Amino acid sequence: MKFIMAVIKPFKLDEVREALTSIGIQGITVTEAKGFGRQKGHTEIYRGAEYAVNFVPKVKLEVAVSNDMAERVVDTIQTTAATGRIGDGKIFVFDMQQAVRIRTGDRNEEAL
């Protein structure tokens, strides 16, 4: 099993969710996040004053999938979330040791 975490631009969330649903993903966890990478934030003007925004708004997606679905999920997120501009985000893939569905006690792939 794999645990996939992706950090993307917020306006891409609905498009990525629809794409993941279309390939059979039944659930994702979404968290609002702030951070920076190579873009190092940006400046904004508010009421005539310039402010440095060091952390850029992002959305973090978390998906647990079987090994055979992992590459397809990564490819789907990458192609759907891409704008071709700096700050598109990152995808991280981790090995997952165990999953347990609390309600039924199902374990591992049955719990996904």
C-alpha positions as CSV (number, residue, x, y, z in Angstrom):
1,M,0.0,0.0,0.0
2,K,1.1,3.6,-0.7
3,F,0.3,6.9,1.0
4,I,0.3,9.8,-1.4
5,M,0.6,13.4,-0.3
6,A,0.3,16.2,-2.8
7,V,0.6,19.9,-2.3
8,I,-1.2,21.9,-5.0
9,K,-2.6,25.3,-5.9
10,P,-6.1,25.8,-4.2
11,F,-7.9,26.6,-7.5
12,K,-6.9,23.2,-8.9
13,L,-8.6,21.2,-6.1
14,D,-12.0,20.5,-7.7
15,E,-10.4,19.5,-11.0
16,V,-8.0,17.1,-9.2
17,R,-10.8,15.6,-7.1
18,E,-12.9,15.0,-10.2
19,A,-10.0,13.3,-12.0
20,L,-9.2,11.1,-9.0
21,T,-12.9,10.1,-8.7
22,S,-13.0,9.2,-12.4
23,I,-10.1,6.7,-12.0
24,G,-11.8,5.0,-9.0
25,I,-10.4,6.8,-5.9
26,Q,-13.2,6.7,-3.3
27,G,-11.8,9.1,-0.7
28,I,-9.2,11.8,-0.1
29,T,-8.3,14.0,2.8
30,V,-7.9,17.7,2.1
31,T,-6.2,20.3,4.3
32,E,-5.6,24.0,3.8
33,A,-1.9,24.7,4.1
34,K,0.6,27.5,3.7
35,G,4.2,27.2,2.6
36,F,6.9,28.2,0.2
37,G,9.3,26.6,-2.2
38,R,11.4,28.1,-4.9
39,Q,9.0,30.9,-5.3
40,K,9.8,32.2,-1.8
41,G,6.5,34.0,-1.4
42,H,5.5,37.2,-3.1
43,T,4.5,40.8,-2.4
44,E,1.0,42.2,-2.3
45,I,-0.3,45.7,-2.1
46,Y,-3.1,46.4,0.4
47,R,-4.5,49.9,0.8
48,G,-1.5,51.4,-0.8
49,A,1.1,49.6,1.3
50,E,3.3,46.8,0.1
51,Y,3.4,43.6,2.2
52,A,5.6,40.5,1.9
53,V,3.7,37.3,1.8
54,N,6.2,34.7,2.9
55,F,3.8,31.7,2.9
56,V,1.7,31.0,-0.1
57,P,-1.8,29.4,0.2
58,K,-1.8,25.7,-0.8
59,V,-4.0,22.7,-0.5
60,K,-2.6,19.3,0.8
61,L,-4.2,16.2,-0.5
62,E,-3.7,12.8,1.2
63,V,-4.7,9.5,-0.5
64,A,-4.1,5.9,0.6
65,V,-4.1,3.4,-2.3
66,S,-3.0,-0.1,-3.3
67,N,0.4,-0.5,-4.8
68,D,-1.0,-1.1,-8.3
69,M,-3.0,2.2,-8.2
70,A,-0.2,4.4,-6.9
71,E,1.5,5.3,-10.2
72,R,-1.9,6.1,-11.8
73,V,-2.9,8.4,-9.0
74,V,0.5,10.2,-9.1
75,D,0.2,10.6,-12.9
76,T,-3.4,11.9,-12.6
77,I,-2.6,14.4,-9.9
78,Q,0.5,15.6,-11.8
79,T,-1.3,16.1,-15.1
80,T,-4.4,17.6,-13.6
81,A,-2.7,20.0,-11.1
82,A,-0.1,21.3,-13.6
83,T,-0.3,24.9,-14.8
84,G,3.3,25.0,-16.1
85,R,4.1,27.9,-13.7
86,I,6.2,28.0,-10.6
87,G,4.4,26.9,-7.5
88,D,2.4,24.1,-9.0
89,G,3.3,21.9,-6.0
90,K,4.8,18.6,-5.2
91,I,3.7,14.9,-4.8
92,F,5.2,12.6,-2.2
93,V,4.8,8.8,-2.1
94,F,5.3,6.8,1.1
95,D,5.1,3.1,1.9
96,M,2.2,2.5,4.2
97,Q,2.6,-0.3,6.8
98,Q,-1.0,-0.8,7.8
99,A,-4.5,0.7,7.4
100,V,-7.5,-0.1,9.7
101,R,-11.1,0.9,9.1
102,I,-12.3,1.9,12.6
103,R,-16.0,1.1,12.0
104,T,-15.5,-2.5,10.8
105,G,-12.0,-3.5,11.8
106,D,-11.1,-4.1,8.2
107,R,-7.3,-4.1,7.7
108,N,-4.9,-3.1,4.9
109,E,-6.3,-3.0,1.4
110,E,-9.8,-4.0,2.6
111,A,-9.8,-0.8,4.7
112,L,-9.0,1.4,1.8
